[in-house]
């Protein structure tokens, strides 16, 4: 495979005949992924509601512009501006693939909103909106697409997750809850669908040049002090969205069948695979547990450092 994951030029026919849906594909990682899949022969449904990061408004222009890029490069794509966050509209995204292309083979769940505030200030309605965009949106799209994949005996689903939901990031209750839910969905749905030739994996990008990340950098810079220093470190670590698009594309290929229920991590110069959650410290009791014995047992455990789990995400 050629290395330019996000190029708009047609490169190979590895995905010739396949039909892909990419949600949130008007910008950033979604856009780069739509271009990469189309460059390898896939016919792509470019889905993007065109809302702000917090979900305000809608604009079909970003999705249409990506379609024009794909067509200019010789590929085939259609635009779709339905929301993933409601069952009826998410179903229409899948129906658009079936109506235009007659099938659905690949699904990339990338769409999602963002909100940043400490839990004691978080707006409940905004929390619900952000969680729905990630968790409900991913579920609805998988629920709508999977029966058609099951019928054909083939499918590739790739979900975009974040360490905000795996390990935690400050001031990201809604985003972390949504992405953590997608992590759980990936684990479960991979087991539901694996027997039918459908793989379900997730990609966790490190700092990537997207609206969400660049806005966070600008906000931290404006705060000054330690926040500004963290912003400078994040800026230095930024990778292009084409990095993530390339990994997603690899997981969409027929040759990636051995990966199912896996969570991949990708940063500038390193790709990795998360181990399943494991118990790293434990203690046993032959006489059952009491408050006293449990207090003694956990007193020997070493707590993890909270700063370490989000320092480079």
BELNORWO-V692803 format. One record per run of one state. SS is the DSSP state (helix for helix, strand for strand, loop for the rest). FROM is the first residue (numbers start at 1). TO is the last residue. If there is no record, write none. Layout:
SS_FROM_TO / SS_FROM_TO
This chain:
loop_1_18 / strand_19_22 / loop_23_27 / helix_28_39 / loop_40_42 / strand_43_47 / loop_48_60 / helix_61_72 / loop_73_76 / strand_77_80 / loop_81_86 / helix_87_101 / loop_102_105 / strand_106_109 / loop_110_116 / strand_117_117 / loop_118_118 / helix_119_121 / loop_122_123 / helix_124_152 / loop_153_154 / strand_155_161 / loop_162_162 / helix_163_166 / loop_167_171 / strand_172_172 / helix_173_196 / loop_197_197 / strand_198_205 / loop_206_207 / strand_208_208 / loop_209_210 / helix_211_223 / loop_224_224 / helix_225_237 / loop_238_238 / strand_239_239 / loop_240_240 / helix_241_251 / loop_252_253 / helix_254_256 / loop_257_262 / strand_263_267 / loop_268_269 / strand_270_273 / loop_274_290 / helix_291_298 / loop_299_305 / helix_306_310 / loop_311_313
